[in-house]
């Protein structure tokens, strides 16, 4: 088979996951569900895709979708933002970060306001490799790469740190607030504070860690989960699979996204992560401290830790008055139950992190009107 034929076959397969006739059939099948179920979609990309496709409004009222802690911007704690702001305000330092971190609230400022009013030096990036290129160019300036994200993006940052070590670059540092999804899901289930009957598990993260990483959800807690892609048929099929397991009381971890996700995941990417990072406890906005849910640089890369540059203290990292992002992240309430939603807190002037990122639950509700 030549390259053109392979590409056409792939496009044909992909188009079936957008087929409105298949989608309608799955929606009709879901109408037969005769019990109330709460399904949490963990991934922020799923949250947006479910709104954009109209799936949320098309589901029967007894199938309730709840958004979970799958937006890395939303779960970044205030103290991490204060570290980033403080480092960016050093005269000898440039902070390099993704653009969606610029409006995440700290105590008084965010990165955007610190740049405007406090002289913070910040470069927005499209790729972590840009920080490495900047470090090569500005050899007498500390370049701090602000690392926020889940397993999907962590290998990119790991590759940058390996390159920096191989090249002997001495002025590049990493401020790491990377987080791991499975421990957060276990924390949610162990808390007993949420009534989750099943999970729609993230496709991108699962491509790295593999389907087997979630077995504890069904084996230990008796809750089913389905890994899905992001097209309408993907998501509807995943919801249907989850509902079937909930109704028949046969919990398991099933993989709808088999064209991308394998049981073992991407071992090369995982090996790269494990070479550069080790596990540590981490604080999640809304969830608190979760054991072994974050990453730190290993001893071999410890000299690149931006914590070595921090010469200031951080105090009083309580959430803004009235902000309910913690309850939104855990699925305890919908964004519209927060008194600040849509009035004091909007995407252009966010109070809490769930309104900052385009994948944040509050931002999605604001854009799509809860439909």
N, C-alpha and C positions, 0 to 999 in steps of 0.2 A: 504494500500500500504506500503510495507516495504521500508527501507532506500535505498536499492540497486535499487529497481524499480524507486523510486523517482529521484535518481541520474541519472539513465539512461534516464528517460524522460526529465530531465533538459538538459542533454547533447544533446539529439535529437533536442530539441527546439533550443539550442544554435548553433548547426551545421547548422540549416536553415539560420542563419544570416551570414554564411560564404559561402553559396551555390553559386557557380559561375554562374549557369543557371539563378537563380533569379536575380543576380547582372547584368547579360547581358540584361535581360529583362527590368530592370529599366533604364539602360543606353540607350537602344533603345527608351524607352518612353521619355527620356529627349531630344532625338534628335528632337522631334517634337516641341520643344519650339522655337518660331520664333521671339523672342525679346531679347534684351540684358538685362541681370540681374546681379546685384552685390549682392552676398550673403556672409555675414561675419560669419565665424566659430569663435566663441568666445574663445573656449577652446584650449590650447596648445596641449593637448593630441589628439584632433581632427585634428589639423594641421599636426602632425606627422603621424597619422593613414591615413589621406587622401593622403599624399605623398607615404607612404609605400605600400598602397594597389593599387596604380596606378590610383586611381579615378580622381585625378586632370588632368592627361594626357588623360583620357578617356572621359571627359566631352566635349560637343560641345564648340566651341570657344566663343559663345555668352553667356555662363554661366560662370561667373567669380567669383572665390572664393577669398575672402580677409580675411587675418588673423587678429584677434582682440586682445584685451588686456587681454587674458586669461592665461598668464604665470606669476605667482607671482614673480618669479626671475626678469623678464623683467621690471616690473613696480615698483620695489623697488627703491626709490630715492637715490641719492648720499648722502644726509644728514643722512639717516638711516644707510647706510654702514659706514659712518664716525663715527657714534655713536658706532656701533659694533666693528670697528677697535680700537677706543679709549678705549673702555671697555676691550677688549682683551689684550691691552698693559699695563693695570694696574697690578702691581706686586701681588696684593691680589685677583686677579680675573681670572677665567677660563670661556671662552665663549664656549657654546655648540650650534652647528648649523648643519643643513643638509649640505651635501657635495657640493650641487650645488650652495651654497652661497659663496664658497671660492674664486671664480674668478670674482665675481661681482665688477665692478670698483667703487672705491671711488674717492677722488680728485687726490691723487698720488699713493696710494697703493690699493690692495685688501687684503682680509684676508689671502690669501696664501702667498703673499709677506711680509705682516706684520709679519707673523709667522717666515718666513725665515730670515728677516733682522732686525726686531725690537723687537724680543723676545716675540711676542704675544702668549699667551697661549690659544689654541683652541682645542676642541675635536669635531670631527665629529660624528654625531649620525645617527642611523636608526630610532629611536623612541624618542619622547620627554621624555618618562619615564626614559631614560638614564641619563638625567640631574637631575632628582629627586634622582636616585641611587647615583650619584656622590656627590650631596649635603649631603646625609646621610653619605657618606664615609669621605668627607673632610669638616668637620664641621667648620673649622677656615678659610675657603676660600669662597669668593663670587662666586657662580655659576650662570652665566647669561645664561638663555635659550633664544636663538634668535628665535623669533616667526614670521615667514613669511608664508603667504599662504592665501587661500580663505576658503569659508565655509566648504570645504571637510575636511581640516585638523584641523580647529580651535577647534572642540570638543575634540580632543586628548590633545591639550594644556590646555584646560579648565579643563579636568579631572586631569591633573598633578597639577594644581594650587589648586584644591579642596583637593587632597591628601596631598599636602604640608601644607595647612592650618589645615587639620584634624590632622596631625602628629606634628604640632607645629614647623615645620622646618623654621629656621630664616635666612639661608644663601642662599636661592634660590631666584633669581630675573628673571623677564621676560622683555625682550626688544621686545615690540610688534609693528609689522608693518602689522598686519592682515588687509585685505581689503575685501570689500563686492562687489559682481559683479553687482547687479542691478543698483546702483547709477552710476557706470561707463558707463553702457549702456545708461542710460538716459543722461549723460553728452555728450556722442558721438552724440546722436540724437538731443539734444538741441543745440549743437554747429552749426549744419548745414554745417560743413566743409567736411563731407563725404557723398557720394551718396550710402547709404546702402538701398537695396530694401527688404532685409529679413535677418534673423539671423538663424544660426544653434546654438542652445543654449547648454550649457555644461551639460553632463549627471551626472558627479560626484557631482558637486555643487548642481544640481537640486534635487538629491536624499536627500539632507539635507534641502534645503529651499522650495522645492515643486514647481510645475508648476505654481501655482497661483501667485507666486512672480513676474512673468514677464507680468502680464496682462496689465500693463501700456504701454508696447511697442506697442500693437495693439490698445488699447482703446484710448490712448492719442496721439500717433504719427502715427497711421494707418499703421504700419509696421508689417508684419507677422513674427512669430518665431516658430521653431520646436525644441523640445528637443529630442536628439537622443543618441543612444548608440555608440559603437566604432567599431563594426564589419562592414565589407563592405556593407552588405545589410542594416544595421541600417542607415549608413550615406547616401547611395543612396536613401533610402526611405525618409529620412529627407529632402534631397535636392529636391526630387520630390514633396513632400508635400509643401515645401516653394515655389517652382516655380509655382505650381498650384494656390496657394493663390495670388501670385504676378500677374499672368496673368489674373486671374478672378477678381482681385481687391476685395478680400474678406479676409482682414487681421484678423488673430486670433493667439492665442498661442495654438499649438497642441503638443501632447506628443506621440512621436513614441516609447519612451523608457518605456513603461508601465510596463514592467517586473521588473523595479527597481524604477521608479519615480512615486510618487502619487501627487495629487493636493496640499495636505497640507504639504508634506515633512515628515521629521523625527522629530516629536515633542520632543522626549526625547533629541535628540542632540541639538535642538534649545533651549530647556529649560536650558541645561547645559551651552551653550554659553551665554545666557541672565543672568544666575546667576553670571558669572565671569566677563563679559564684558558689556560695554555700548558703544553707538555710539559716534563718533567724526569725525570732518573733517579730511581728509587725502590727502597727496600729492602722486600722481601717476606719475611715470616717463613717460613723453610723453603727459599726460593729464592735469597735473597741479593739483591744489587743487580742490578736489571734496567734496562737503558738505555731511556730515554724511555717508562717504564711508569707514571709518576705525573703529577700535575698541580700546578702552582703558579699563584698569582694573577699576572695580567699586570700590566704597569707601571701601567695605568689603575686597577687595584684594589689595588696594592701596600700602600697605607696601611692596609688592613684585615687585613694578614697578622699573625697572632698571634705569629709568630716575633719580631716587633718588641718584644714584652713579655717575652720570655724573658731572665732575668738570672741563670740558674743553669746549672751544668754537669752533664752526664750521663756517668757512667762505668760500665764493667763491665756491658754489656748482654748477657751470655751467657745462653743458655737454661737453665732449671732442670735440675739434675742428673737424668738418667734420662729426661727428656721427649723423646719421639720425634715430636712434632708436625711437624717438618720433613720427616721421611720419609713421614708420613701424607699431608701436603699434596701431595707430589710423586707419590704413588701407589706409592712404593717398598715400603711395608709396609702391612698392614692394622692397624687400631687394636689388635686383640687381641694383636699381636706386641710391644706396648709393655708392659714390666713394671709400669708404674704404672697401666695401664688397669683401671678398676673397683675398684681397691683404694685406693691413695694418691690417685688422680685420679678424681673423680666430678663430675657436674654441680653438686652442691651445694658441692663443695670442689675446684674444678678446679686442676690444676697448669699445664696448657697451654691455649692458646686454642681448640684443636679440641674441647674438652669444654665450652666456655663457651656458644657460640651454639647454638640449637636446630637450626641448619643445619650445624653442625660435624660432621665425619665421626665423630669419637669419640663425640659426644653421640648421634648417630643409632644407632651401633652399640650404645651402652649402653642406649638406650631399647628398641631392637627385638631385642636379644640376638644381633645378627649374622645374623638370619633375613632 
